[in-house]
């Protein structure tokens, strides 16, 4: 007999059949009832042991965390809380778990404690649900791009270019840290390094993706990116995953269409396929909200928030119009915003973005045509000379979800922008080549995957939506 998953057993219509299942004991009570979970579903299956006819030494080994192999008959449950249960005919302990030292006891643990035990935290209902949703969203992303004619490309992890001009990068080197070779000027001589030049971990695959878009038409990346930003907040990671599509012959309007369709598609997928996990996480959030003051509680439940994005058309608003709205808004006039909006050119904060989505427009918002001086060098300059064809998509509860732009396809303008920002042309000679040989309008966007997982799961800290978070002073596991 082939071992079944618990998800499969719980969906079976016909009972009174012999089954076998392997999983981990969540709880064992009254020497009789095992709550068993194998990771395939949020739900446990109850396994009923005939303790009077079971060896006492074996019963003592059925502890929280132990891995077991159970055979028995799937029957309709006599008790409340489950439709079916297994009447156990035999039980094998595959791996013992010491009840004194096993960290994940059947009680409420803080997320901080679970982060310290990240290797075991998916044994809890919350984290198994979050990680199943993370997996489903990953699949939905690849599915969407595959069905829409995109090619998946793997951009380099080690790079000599700084795509964002961010400067906060992790250096990759095999030079002696204590005694690096120096050049005549006394600076570190990177010519003697492994790659013969200074290299870093990538902050974005966008520039390389543009090169492939300008030959394959439609491409996307989905891979790890790195920021050496010393931000110890609930929204920052040093290592995170990015989705970056790039499309040739597509302008900013097409970019907005693509991003909106993409977001609706991947969120619709989890509404359809991960309902039980979403309902569990929604209930968790509702309980958490009860402990907050009324003013801090969310107006929408988790599933309502996801449906809000799926069911509403995204409102397209220029940055200039948004600044006027914010400048004249009640929270700005009454000085309720932490960052007051006083003039055009301000860099919008999460509080401003959420006000536009949740209070003013009451739908997801796409802001476009941002001031050039607060955006990256590769974004296409508008005819006014002061704004660029950039766009950000704003979601409820989280603010910016997607950032993208039409890319600057004119060689002379791109060179001028690089010169103004002191970006070395020789470093990006290959990027400039795209504007010399068959240049064309092209666009793309970036989406931080963990931010999407936070939105879809309702988790409040980005460290709780990635298996092993990398943050300042922490590279455990």
Secondary structure, 3 states (H helix, E strand, C coil): CCCECHHHHHHCCCCCEEEEEEEEEEEEECCCEEEEECCCCCCCEEEECCHHHCCHHHHHHCCCCCEEEEEEEEEECCCCCCCEEEEEEEEEEEECCCCCCCCCCCCCCCHHHHHHCCCCHHHCHHHHHHHHHHHHHHHHHHHHHHHCCCEECCCCCEECCCCCCCCCCCEECCCCCCCCCECCCCCECHHHCCCCCCEEECCCCHHHHHHHHHHHCEEEEEEEEECCCCCCCCCCCCEEEEEEEEEECCCHHHHHHHHHHHHHHHHHHHHHHCHHHHHHHHHHHHHHHCCCCHHHCCCCCHHHHHHHHHHCCCEEEEHHHHHHHHHCCHHHHCCCCCCCCCCCCCCCCHHHHHHHHHHHHCCCEEEEEEEHHHCCCCECECCCCCEEEEEEEEECCCEEEEEEEEECCCHHHHHHHHHHCCCCCCCCHHHHHHHHCCCCCEEEEEEEHHHHHHHHHCCCCHHHCCCCCCECCECCC
